[in-house]
Amino acid sequence: MIIDIFTHIAPKTFLERLRALGPELGNIANRLLSVKPLYDLDLRFKAMDALPDYRQLICLPNPALEDILGPEQGRELARVANDETAELCRKHPDRFAGFSAAVYLADVDSAIAEADRAIHQLGAKGVQIYNHVAGHPLDEPRFRPFFAALAKWDRPIWLHPTRGANMKDYAAEEKSRFEMWWCFGWPYDTSVAMARLVFDGLFDRHPDIKIITHHCGGMIPFFDGRIGAGLEVLGSRTSDEDYSKVLPSLKHPHMDYFKKFYGDTAMFGATTGVKCGLDFFGAGQILFATDAPFGPIQKTFDGINGMDIDPASKQKILYGNAAKLLKL
């Protein structure tokens, strides 16, 4: 058995509604329509057949609803997506192990209500959010009730990066070039979101909260020294803000909290980063994922299957950890 914990789908009703909302959103929908396995189940299943006894956890792709929609439309599209994704899971239980619900987190109350509906009525395994909410950091106090609700329900949060070319690489330029906003910007933004949640005390408030970070924790595993020893002197490089109370306010050494996150194997088939993530998070915190249909299924599996790790750890990565998180 293999469970792919982080794959994307764009239900047809969702895409049709997105196109109907206006020209700009129609262009976004058309870009998603160009990736046919996002909505064409025949093509999707054909790709999935490359691996035996393989199922996917499905959720919406980029862009984040908060980045493109106002509150009324965002709430509506989250409901539309969740209803149709839930139906796909009911129709194809041999293909889909479940879905991660969409929410419009810019409206926290509605996001909690929709998460509640999706989980307790539609059967969602958890909720997908992004590493910022229309430019607002996840450690803003207004988002705390959302995290508290997911912790109370003991359901995981899928943390997906989002960043566009408008986040420029250099101050002298108008936008990011050569898709650096995607290649390097996404792992960076994921790492910043993780750090901000740690320093805000999320894991002290909710020690058992479960957050799955896309692309194996971004930069965190590779930069463990800078994060650990480097941030033990937090505030020494800053003169206009006082950070002296941040680390003392935490109940444990800050590095302990970073190891509480889960990392997935969606690295486009590469294994060097996965090995780094495995060393950092441990076999119990690594989940098999491909980012399909954007990332390769077979190549990702072959990479993990060929790694020099013990059979028990490999079983955890391919199935066991996901089965535990998804309560299968």
Secondary structure, 3 states (H helix, E strand, C coil): CEEEEEEECCCHHHHHHHHHCCHHHHHHHHHHHCCHHHCCHHHHHHHHCCCCCEEEEEECCCCCHHHHCCHHHHHHHHHHHHHHHHHHHHHCCCCEEEEEECCCCCCHHHHHHHHHHHHHCCCCCEEEEECCECCECCCCHHHHHHHHHHHHHCCCEEEECCCCCCCCCCCCCCCCCCCHHHHCHHHHHHHHHHHHHHHCCHHHHCCCCCEEECCCCCCCCCCHHHHCCHHHHCCCCCCCCCCCCCHHHCCCCHHHHHCCCEEECCCCCCCHHHHHHHHHHCHHHEECCCCCCCCCHHHHHHHHHCCCCCHHHHHHHHHHHHHHHCCC
